[in-house]
Amino acid sequence: MTNYDYIIVGSGASGLLMAYRMSLDSFFDDATILLVDKERKTKNDRTWCFWEAHNGEWDSILTTSWNTIKFKSDIYRTKKSITPYQYKMIKSSDFYKKIWCQIEKKENITFLKEEVIGIHQNNNKANIITVNNKLEAKVVLNSVLFTNDYQQQNKYPVLQQHFVGYFIKTKYDLFEDSAATFMDFTIPQKGNTRFMYVLPYAKNEALFEYTLFSSDLLEYREYKIAIEAYLKEKKIKDYEIIEKERGSIPMTCYEFWKANSENIINIGTAGGWSKASTGFTFKNIDRNSKRLIEHMKAKKPLQTFHKKNKFWLYDLLLLDILSEKNYLGATIFGHMFKNNQPQKILKFLDEETSLLEDLQIQLKMPPYQFVRALFRRGLRRFF
Ligand SMILES: Cc1cc2nc3c(=O)[nH]c(=O)nc-3n(C[C@H](O)[C@H](O)[C@H](O)COP(=O)(O)OP(=O)(O)OC[C@H]3O[C@@H](n4cnc5c(N)ncnc54)[C@H](O)[C@@H]3O)c2cc1C
C-alpha cells in the first residue's frame, strides 16, 4: 500500500486544475500529491467556452474571444454586445500544456498512468484500487463517475446536453468572426430542445455544434445530417472539416456531493460542478477549485464544501419542465433573451444575481410553466 497526502483521480479539467492550484500554493509544498489517470492527455479532445467580465487567468491561452453574441429563435432574434463580459474559447490542448508545464516543476507532484477501479472510504483514510496498485491517501479528489446512481434515481430528472461539433475551414472568408451565436433555435425542434451553436474564430474557420438538451442521445448520423443541413441552408459549400468533437454532459440536480466523505471529495462533473440547466462546467471548475484550495487549507471537513443555493432550485424547475415538455426550450430561452439584457442573463447563469434580479428574469419567462413546476415539486415533497 503506497501512501500519499493527496491523490487526485482523473487528470482532466478539474483534476489538473486542482493540481495546478496546489502546485502554485506553498501550503502544499511538503505534501505528497499523486495524479492518477488511465491516460495523460495532450491532444485537443474538447474546446471549452465560458464567459467572464474583463480579463482573466486564462487569457494567455485563449483561442479567441467575442464581445458580441447572437441569439435566434422564432420568438426573438438579437445580436448584442455583452460588454463588460467576453465569451472566451480555449482549446483543451493549450490548457493541458500550460498546466503540465507548471506541475512538472514540482517534485512533490507525481503522475501514475493507470486505470482506477474503485475508491473506498476507510478509517480516516481513503483507499484507491487501480489495475496494478493499492493506494492510500488522507484526501482523495475524485473526478471520475464510478457509478451511474444519478441515472438510476427518479427524484431528480436527468437530461443530457449532447452534441456533435464540426470545426470547418472554408475556401473563402465567409464568417463574421466578431460575434458568437450562443443559441440558434431556428432549426427543426422535432419535439426536443435543439439548437445550433456557432463559433467563428477566424473569417474562414468556425465551430458548428448541433446541441440538444434531452434525455436520449441520437444516432451519430443524425447530428451529422443536421450540421450538414444547416451549412447548406447558410450556403456554406466549399469547406473542409478540420476537426470534430462530440460530448454528453449530464444536466441534473442530483446531489452528487452527498457521496463526499471524511477523506473523499468528488470534483468536476462527478462532483456536480456542471451547471444543471446548461451543462456549462469550465467556469464552475475554475471557481470551485479556488474555493476548495482555501477549504482544505482551513482544514474544514470535506462534507461541508458544497453549499446548496437558490439557483439549484431554479435549475430543478427548468429541468422538471424540460423533462416533461422537452419542446419548450426554444420558447423559454426565447422569452428570456427577448425580455432581458444578455449581461443580466449571463450574470444569472453565473449564479451572481440578487433575488430581485432573479424575479425580473423569471417573471418574463412563461411564468405559468414555472409556477406549475414549483407547485408539483412542492406536492412531491409531501406525497
Ligand atoms: C467535447 C466537450 C466539450 C465541452 N465544452 C464545454 C464548454 O464549452 N464549456 C463548458 O463549461 N463545459 C464544456 N464541457 C463540459 C466540461 O467542461 C468538460 O467535460 C470537462 O472536461 C469536465 O471536467 P472533469 O474534470 O469533470 O472531467 P474530465 O475532463 O473528463 O476528466 C476526467 C478524467 O478522468 C479520467 N478517467 C476516467 N475514468 C477513469 C478511470 N477509471 N481511471 C482513471 N482515470 C479515469 C479521464 O481520462 C479524464 O482525464 C465539454 C465537454 C465535452 C466532452
The ligand as a MOL file (V3000), in Angstrom:
LIG
                    3D

  0  0  0     0  0            999 V3000
M  V30 BEGIN CTAB
M  V30 COUNTS 53 58 0 0 0
M  V30 BEGIN ATOM
M  V30 1 C -16.4170 17.7770 -26.1420 0
M  V30 2 C -16.7810 18.5490 -24.8920 0
M  V30 3 C -16.8840 19.9350 -24.9640 0
M  V30 4 C -17.2150 20.6680 -23.8070 0
M  V30 5 N -17.3220 22.0220 -23.9090 0
M  V30 6 C -17.5970 22.7420 -22.8030 0
M  V30 7 C -17.6650 24.1570 -22.8610 0
M  V30 8 O -17.5410 24.7500 -23.9210 0
M  V30 9 N -17.8840 24.8490 -21.7150 0
M  V30 10 C -18.0530 24.2240 -20.5110 0
M  V30 11 O -18.2210 24.9040 -19.4920 0
M  V30 12 N -18.0230 22.8750 -20.4380 0
M  V30 13 C -17.8090 22.1220 -21.5250 0
M  V30 14 N -17.7500 20.7590 -21.4300 0
M  V30 15 C -18.0930 20.1430 -20.1370 0
M  V30 16 C -16.9230 20.0950 -19.1400 0
M  V30 17 O -16.3070 21.3550 -19.0180 0
M  V30 18 C -15.8680 19.0800 -19.5300 0
M  V30 19 O -16.4770 17.8160 -19.6630 0
M  V30 20 C -14.7400 18.9850 -18.5090 0
M  V30 21 O -13.6770 18.3310 -19.1240 0
M  V30 22 C -15.1540 18.2760 -17.2240 0
M  V30 23 O -14.0380 18.1510 -16.3950 0
M  V30 24 P -13.8800 16.9230 -15.4130 0
M  V30 25 O -12.5940 17.0690 -14.7160 0
M  V30 26 O -15.1040 16.7640 -14.6100 0
M  V30 27 O -13.8480 15.6390 -16.3740 0
M  V30 28 P -12.7810 15.2660 -17.4670 0
M  V30 29 O -12.1180 16.4770 -18.0060 0
M  V30 30 O -13.4860 14.3820 -18.4270 0
M  V30 31 O -11.6810 14.4450 -16.6540 0
M  V30 32 C -11.9170 13.1350 -16.1690 0
M  V30 33 C -10.6150 12.3640 -16.2940 0
M  V30 34 O -10.7780 11.0990 -15.6750 0
M  V30 35 C -10.1060 10.1200 -16.4470 0
M  V30 36 N -10.7040 8.8260 -16.1400 0
M  V30 37 C -11.9620 8.4170 -16.4360 0
M  V30 38 N -12.1640 7.1680 -15.9380 0
M  V30 39 C -11.0070 6.8080 -15.3130 0
M  V30 40 C -10.6060 5.6490 -14.5890 0
M  V30 41 N -11.4320 4.6050 -14.3730 0
M  V30 42 N -9.3550 5.6090 -14.0930 0
M  V30 43 C -8.5100 6.6560 -14.2790 0
M  V30 44 N -8.8480 7.7790 -14.9400 0
M  V30 45 C -10.0830 7.8490 -15.4430 0
M  V30 46 C -10.2810 10.5720 -17.8770 0
M  V30 47 O -9.2660 10.0300 -18.6970 0
M  V30 48 C -10.2070 12.0860 -17.7240 0
M  V30 49 O -8.8950 12.5690 -17.9470 0
M  V30 50 C -17.4410 19.9950 -22.5630 0
M  V30 51 C -17.3480 18.6090 -22.5350 0
M  V30 52 C -17.0300 17.8860 -23.6720 0
M  V30 53 C -16.9540 16.3800 -23.5740 0
M  V30 END ATOM
M  V30 BEGIN BOND
M  V30 1 1 1 2
M  V30 2 1 2 3
M  V30 3 2 2 52
M  V30 4 2 3 4
M  V30 5 1 4 5
M  V30 6 1 4 50
M  V30 7 2 5 6
M  V30 8 1 6 7
M  V30 9 1 6 13
M  V30 10 2 7 8
M  V30 11 1 7 9
M  V30 12 1 9 10
M  V30 13 2 10 11
M  V30 14 1 10 12
M  V30 15 2 12 13
M  V30 16 1 13 14
M  V30 17 1 14 15
M  V30 18 1 14 50
M  V30 19 1 15 16
M  V30 20 1 16 17
M  V30 21 1 16 18
M  V30 22 1 18 19
M  V30 23 1 18 20
M  V30 24 1 20 21
M  V30 25 1 20 22
M  V30 26 1 22 23
M  V30 27 1 23 24
M  V30 28 2 24 25
M  V30 29 1 24 26
M  V30 30 1 24 27
M  V30 31 1 27 28
M  V30 32 2 28 29
M  V30 33 1 28 30
M  V30 34 1 28 31
M  V30 35 1 31 32
M  V30 36 1 32 33
M  V30 37 1 33 34
M  V30 38 1 33 48
M  V30 39 1 34 35
M  V30 40 1 35 36
M  V30 41 1 35 46
M  V30 42 1 36 37
M  V30 43 1 36 45
M  V30 44 2 37 38
M  V30 45 1 38 39
M  V30 46 1 39 40
M  V30 47 2 39 45
M  V30 48 1 40 41
M  V30 49 2 40 42
M  V30 50 1 42 43
M  V30 51 2 43 44
M  V30 52 1 44 45
M  V30 53 1 46 47
M  V30 54 1 46 48
M  V30 55 1 48 49
M  V30 56 2 50 51
M  V30 57 1 51 52
M  V30 58 1 52 53
M  V30 END BOND
M  V30 END CTAB
M  END
